[in-house]
Amino acid sequence: MAKITDVTDATFDGEVLQSTTPVLVDFWAEWCGPCRAIAPIVKELAEDYGDRLKVVKINIDDSPQTPGAFGIRSIPTILAFKDGKVVSQLTGARPKSDFVKLIDGVL
């Protein structure tokens, strides 16, 4: 079973930008209702895609530098990274099918 990794400003580079596996990054905050709404979907995606996709979450309140560096202006925002570069993005609460379409486009 795949797991979701919590990353911070300090670990983002190593966990995401240097990853050899495509990475799905969930920018979220504790107070964000839509973030909580998509959390079960993000967990399912980590399980569904297993070792083919790395899934990480970054709390924007605890790690404000990384969201700023990527121009995150609203949450939840999901960024897909491949070879250290952003290749796709979703913003807001969305159905699982939107996430699957994004991921399948990256893999």
N, C-alpha and C positions, 0 to 999 in steps of 0.2 A: 504494500500500500504506500502510495506517495504521500509526502507530507508537505505542509506549507511552512516555509521558513520566514521568520520575522527578521527583517533587515533594518539597519539604521544608516544614518549618514556615514558612519565609520566603516560599515561592512558592505555598503552598496556596490562599490567598485569591484571588490573581489567576488561577491555573490552574483552580481548581475552583469556588469560590463565585461568581466573576464570569463564568464561562463561559456563553455563549449556547447551547451545545450540551450535551445531557445528558452527565454524566460518571460513569464507573465507576471507583471508587477501590479499589485493592488494598492493604490494610494488611498488611505482611509483615515478616519478619526473615530474615537470612542463615542462622541456626541452626534455622529452622522447617522440618521435613520436609514437613508438609502444604502449606506455602507453596510449596515447590519442586515438589510434586506438581501443584498447580494452575497453575503458571507457564505451561506450554505451552497450557493452555486459555485463559488470559487473553490470551496472544499471538494465538491463533486468533480470539478475539472481536474484538480490535483490527482484525485483517485482515478478518473477516467483515462488520463493521458500518461500516468505513471512516469516512467523514466524518460519518455520522449519530450517532456516539458517540465521545466522547473517553475514552481509557483511560489512567489514571495509576496509578503505584505509589508508596507512601510507606513507607520503611524506619522502623519504629517505634523502633529503637535510635538511629538518627541524628537523628530528629525526634520526640521524645517528647511535645511539647506538643499537637500535632494529635490523635493518638489519644486522649489524655486529655480533650480538649475534646469529643470525640464518644462518650465512654464505651466505648472499645474495651477489652475485658477479655481477649479471646483472639484468636489469629490462626491461620489467615488469616481476616480479615473483609473482606467486600466491601460497600461502600456505594454506592448509586446516588443521584446528585444531579441535580435538575432545578430550574432557576431558583434555584440557590444553597441549596436545601433537600434534606435526606435524604428520599428517597421510598421506598426499599427497602433491604433488607439481607440478606446471607447470611453465615453463619459456618461455618468448617470446610471440609474438602476435600469437594467435591461434584462430581457428574457435569456435563458441559457442558450438558446439557438444563436443569438448574436455573438456570444462568447465563442461558441463552437466554430462559427464561420470565421471569426478573427483568428483563432488558433489554427484551424485547418489551412488558412492562407499563409501562416508562418511556417508550419511544418512542411 
